[in-house]
Amino acid sequence: MNKMLFDANVLLDFFLERNPHPEKIEKLFSLIDNKTVEGYVTVSILQICAYYLTSAKGVEVAKEVLEMIILKFQLLEGTKKTVLNALKSEHRDIEDAIHYFIAVEYEMNAIVTLDKNFIKLSSRYLPIYSPSDLLRVLG
């Protein structure tokens, strides 16, 4: 199975309806539903989503959306070693580095993000895709 870490911006673009192509993210979610892809998020991704969802939609809607995310995605946590590795890395965006090293620790097959700078961290060992690019790769 394809284990994918979903970045907060993918979730927020979908749930806050700020992506011009929500059908692509919806297609990825359907791949999770039919078990073609196993979706993961970190606790910090949930916290980021909580902040922006609460600001945009209020507490009650934010709680409903976060519950949907928790039911659809598996939850990952980083260790002290993971965070230290991220901090010692050459990655300039600390948040992305932490997510990258958590994905490595849990042997994710890829990361899905809409952050162009995060995508630049892609490697053969851990590819980082936009939703559109991932859909092309998965065929």
C-alpha positions, -999 to +999 in steps of 0.1 A: +000+000+000+011+036-006+017+054+027+014+091+022+019+120+046-006+148+038+006+183+046-017+208+063-021+230+032-037+201+012-063+195+039-069+233+044-072+240+007-099+213+005-119+221+037-116+258+033-125+256-004-095+277-014-081+253-041-092+259-077-091+222-083-107+205-053-116+175-074-080+164-074-078+164-036-112+147-035-098+120-058-069+115-034-094+112-005-113+086-024-081+066-029-077+066+009-113+055+013-108+025-011-075+016+005-053+024-025-035+050-004-030+050+033-032+087+045-012+100+074-010+133+093+011+144+122-002+160+154+013+193+144-005+192+111-037+187+130-028+217+152-021+239+122-055+228+107-072+235+140-059+270+141-069+280+105-102+261+106-112+278+138-102+312+125-121+307+093-152+286+103-155+287+141-149+262+168-178+238+161-171+235+124-133+231+131-141+202+155-163+185+129-136+188+102-108+176+125-129+146+135-134+138+098-096+141+093-089+118+123-113+092+111-098+092+075-061+095+083-036+077+106-019+098+131+019+101+135+041+116+161+077+126+160+104+117+185+130+138+201+156+122+177+134+130+147+131+167+157+168+169+164+176+154+130+153+180+114+170+208+132+205+196+122+195+192+086+201+218+059+164+224+054+156+261+060+119+256+068+119+240+102+083+229+101+087+212+067+120+196+079+102+181+110+075+166+088+100+153+063+120+135+090+088+121+106+079+108+071+113+092+068+111+077+103+077+060+095+088+049+060+063+069+041+063+064+003+057+101-003+046+134+011+016+153-005+018+191-003+009+223-022+039+241-008+063+246-038+093+251-015+085+218+003+083+200-030+119+211-037+130+188-009+118+158-029+143+130-033+144+095-048+143+083-012+112+103-003+093+120-031+072+150-024+043+156-048+015+181-054-019+163-055-019+166-093+015+151-097+007+123-073-024+114-092-003+112-124+022+089-107-005+067-093-021+065-127 
